[in-house]
């Protein structure tokens, strides 16, 4: 599956982890820069327009949250920050989001999921500035919070529209379940059954509109749109 080339800043002081990430992303033909310190990360991120910053919280010179604040305040564009850390307590995640992090991935992680999250962050940003988005028979009107299927309105709840918007933004890739929950509910998500209920309702509305089984589950990852009929729920 082809991927759009992204420009990524990898902020990681552990040599082995940094090398694994950079090698994997280089294999996708993405452009990567590496910073092993917070000071170098801030210097690079405030000088270059990256698509995503992958930020380890445990750095030798500065706290990762301090680095996140500096990048968000001084970067030449609104660059998404994906935090990478072994800290998995709720309080740690809440602090990261409160300091401006756009997503959070706990170590150890699958490098394929890391790439999906990077793409989701960049595509999501494109959706936010677009007045209209079309994916196959779907048309999304973000300002009006409306969706059309083959030109006909699809009656969706606000959360249903937001879920569909995120799935369209990353199509044909999958949207990780954790990323969906963070986008919908921030640092205080409900239990996972709430997301399942909204996905169920969205599926039903799309089926009633003639879209068939368009929202499919990717086991142990999340959800994606299937416009070619090749996937199974």
C-alpha positions as CSV (number, residue, x, y, z in Angstrom):
1,X,0.0,0.0,0.0
2,X,1.5,3.4,-1.0
3,X,2.1,6.0,1.6
4,X,2.6,9.7,1.3
5,X,6.2,10.7,2.3
6,X,6.3,12.6,5.6
7,X,9.0,14.6,7.4
8,X,9.5,13.3,10.9
9,X,11.6,14.6,13.8
10,X,12.5,11.6,16.1
11,X,13.4,12.8,19.6
12,X,14.9,9.8,21.4
13,X,18.0,9.4,23.5
14,X,18.2,5.6,23.5
15,X,20.4,4.7,20.6
16,X,18.8,1.3,19.8
17,X,15.3,2.6,19.9
18,X,16.1,5.7,17.8
19,X,17.9,3.5,15.2
20,X,14.9,1.2,15.0
21,X,12.5,4.0,14.5
22,X,14.6,5.9,12.0
23,X,15.4,2.7,10.0
24,X,11.7,1.8,9.8
25,X,10.6,5.2,8.7
26,X,13.4,5.5,6.2
27,X,12.1,2.2,4.8
28,X,8.8,4.0,4.1
29,X,10.7,6.6,2.1
30,X,9.9,9.2,4.8
31,X,12.5,11.9,5.7
32,X,13.7,11.7,9.2
33,X,15.8,13.8,11.5
34,X,17.0,12.6,14.9
35,X,17.7,14.5,18.1
36,X,19.0,12.8,21.2
37,X,18.5,15.8,23.5
38,X,15.7,18.2,24.2
39,X,17.7,21.3,23.3
40,X,18.5,19.9,19.8
41,X,14.9,18.9,19.4
42,X,13.7,22.4,20.1
43,X,16.3,23.9,17.8
44,X,15.3,21.7,14.9
45,X,11.6,21.9,15.4
46,X,11.6,25.7,15.6
47,X,13.7,25.8,12.4
48,X,12.1,23.1,10.2
49,X,8.4,22.5,9.3
50,X,8.0,18.9,10.3
51,X,4.8,16.9,9.7
52,X,5.1,15.1,13.1
53,X,7.5,15.2,16.1
54,X,8.0,11.9,17.9
55,X,9.0,12.9,21.4
56,X,10.4,10.7,24.1
57,X,9.5,12.0,27.5
58,X,12.7,10.8,29.2
59,X,15.5,12.9,27.8
60,X,19.0,13.5,29.4
61,X,18.9,17.3,29.5
62,X,15.2,18.5,29.6
63,X,11.9,17.1,30.6
64,X,9.9,15.9,27.6
65,X,6.9,18.0,28.7
66,X,9.1,21.1,28.7
67,X,10.3,20.3,25.2
68,X,6.7,19.8,24.0
69,X,5.7,23.2,25.4
70,X,8.6,24.9,23.7
71,X,7.9,23.2,20.3
72,X,4.2,24.1,20.4
73,X,5.0,27.7,21.3
74,X,7.8,28.3,18.8
75,X,7.5,25.9,15.9
76,X,6.9,27.6,12.5
77,X,3.7,25.6,12.0
78,X,1.3,23.8,14.2
79,X,3.2,20.5,14.2
80,X,1.6,17.5,15.9
81,X,3.5,15.9,18.8
82,X,3.3,12.2,19.4
83,X,4.7,11.3,22.8
84,X,6.6,8.1,23.2
85,X,7.1,6.9,26.7
86,X,7.1,3.9,29.1
87,X,5.0,5.9,31.5
88,X,1.5,4.4,31.2
89,X,-0.2,5.8,34.3
90,X,-3.3,7.9,33.6
91,X,-1.8,10.9,35.4
92,X,1.2,10.8,33.1
93,X,-0.9,10.7,30.0
94,X,-3.1,13.5,31.3
95,X,-0.1,15.7,31.9
96,X,1.2,15.0,28.4
97,X,-2.1,16.0,26.8
98,X,-2.5,19.1,29.0
99,X,1.0,20.2,27.8
100,X,-0.1,20.0,24.1
101,X,0.6,16.5,23.0
102,X,-1.6,15.3,20.2
103,X,-1.2,11.6,20.7
104,X,0.5,9.2,23.1
105,X,2.1,5.8,22.5
106,X,3.3,3.6,25.3
107,X,6.6,1.7,24.9
108,X,7.0,-1.0,23.7
109,X,5.0,-0.4,20.5
110,X,4.6,-1.8,17.0
111,X,6.4,0.4,14.5
112,X,3.5,-0.2,12.1
113,X,1.1,1.4,14.5
114,X,3.6,4.3,15.0
115,X,3.5,5.0,11.2
116,X,-0.3,4.8,11.2
117,X,-0.6,7.3,14.0
118,X,1.8,9.7,12.2
119,X,-0.4,9.5,9.1
120,X,-3.5,9.9,11.1
121,X,-2.2,13.1,12.8
122,X,-1.2,14.7,9.5
123,X,-4.4,13.7,7.6
124,X,-6.5,14.9,10.6
125,X,-4.8,18.3,10.4
126,X,-5.7,18.5,6.7
127,X,-9.3,17.7,7.4
128,X,-9.6,20.5,10.0
129,X,-8.7,23.2,7.5
130,X,-10.8,21.8,4.7
131,X,-14.3,23.0,3.9
132,X,-15.3,19.8,2.2
133,X,-13.8,16.3,2.0
134,X,-14.7,13.5,-0.4
135,X,-13.8,9.9,0.0
136,X,-15.5,7.6,-2.6
137,X,-19.3,8.2,-2.3
138,X,-18.9,10.1,0.9
139,X,-18.9,13.8,1.2
140,X,-18.1,15.5,4.5
141,X,-18.9,19.1,5.3
142,X,-17.0,19.9,8.5
143,X,-18.3,23.4,9.0
144,X,-21.9,22.1,8.8
145,X,-21.1,18.8,10.6
146,X,-23.0,17.0,7.8
147,X,-22.2,13.9,5.8
148,X,-23.6,12.9,2.4
149,X,-23.7,9.5,0.8
150,X,-24.0,9.7,-3.0
151,X,-25.4,13.2,-2.4
152,X,-28.0,12.2,0.1
153,X,-27.8,13.3,3.8
154,X,-26.8,10.6,6.3
155,X,-28.4,11.4,9.7
156,X,-25.5,11.1,12.2
157,X,-24.9,12.2,15.8
158,X,-22.1,14.7,16.4
159,X,-19.9,11.9,17.7
160,X,-20.8,9.7,14.7
161,X,-19.8,12.5,12.4
162,X,-16.5,13.1,14.2
163,X,-15.7,9.4,14.0
164,X,-16.5,9.3,10.3
165,X,-14.4,12.4,9.7
166,X,-11.4,10.8,11.4
167,X,-11.8,7.6,9.4
168,X,-12.1,9.6,6.2
169,X,-9.0,11.7,7.1
170,X,-6.8,8.6,7.4
171,X,-8.4,6.5,4.6
172,X,-7.2,4.0,3.4
173,X,-5.3,3.5,6.6
174,X,-6.8,2.4,9.9
175,X,-7.4,4.7,12.9
176,X,-6.1,3.3,16.1
177,X,-8.8,2.7,18.8
178,X,-6.8,4.7,21.4
179,X,-6.4,7.6,19.0
180,X,-10.1,7.7,18.3
181,X,-10.9,7.7,22.0
182,X,-8.5,10.5,22.7
183,X,-9.8,12.7,19.9
184,X,-13.4,12.2,21.1
185,X,-13.0,12.4,24.9
186,X,-9.5,13.8,25.5
187,X,-7.7,12.6,28.7
188,X,-10.8,11.4,30.3
189,X,-12.3,8.7,28.0
190,X,-15.2,6.5,29.1
191,X,-14.9,2.7,29.0
192,X,-14.3,1.0,25.6
193,X,-18.0,0.0,25.3
194,X,-18.9,3.6,24.6
195,X,-16.8,3.7,21.5
196,X,-18.2,0.4,20.3
197,X,-21.7,1.7,20.7
198,X,-21.0,4.8,18.6
199,X,-19.3,2.7,15.9
200,X,-22.3,0.4,15.9
201,X,-24.7,3.3,15.4
202,X,-22.4,4.8,12.6
203,X,-22.4,1.5,10.8
204,X,-26.2,1.2,10.9
205,X,-26.7,4.8,9.6
206,X,-24.2,4.1,6.7
207,X,-25.9,0.8,5.9
208,X,-29.3,2.5,5.8
209,X,-27.9,5.1,3.5
210,X,-26.8,2.4,1.1
211,X,-23.2,2.2,2.1
212,X,-23.1,-1.4,3.2
213,X,-20.5,-2.4,5.7
214,X,-18.2,0.5,5.3
215,X,-16.7,0.7,8.8
216,X,-14.6,-2.4,9.5
217,X,-12.7,-3.6,12.6
218,X,-8.9,-4.2,12.4
219,X,-8.2,-6.6,15.2
220,X,-6.0,-5.3,18.0
221,X,-5.7,-1.9,16.3
222,X,-8.8,0.0,15.5
223,X,-11.2,0.8,12.6
224,X,-11.0,1.8,8.9
225,X,-13.2,2.6,6.0
226,X,-13.6,-0.2,3.4
227,X,-14.8,1.3,0.2
228,X,-13.6,-1.6,-2.0
229,X,-15.5,-4.3,-0.2
230,X,-12.3,-6.2,0.4
231,X,-12.4,-6.2,4.2
232,X,-14.7,-7.9,6.7
233,X,-16.2,-6.6,9.8
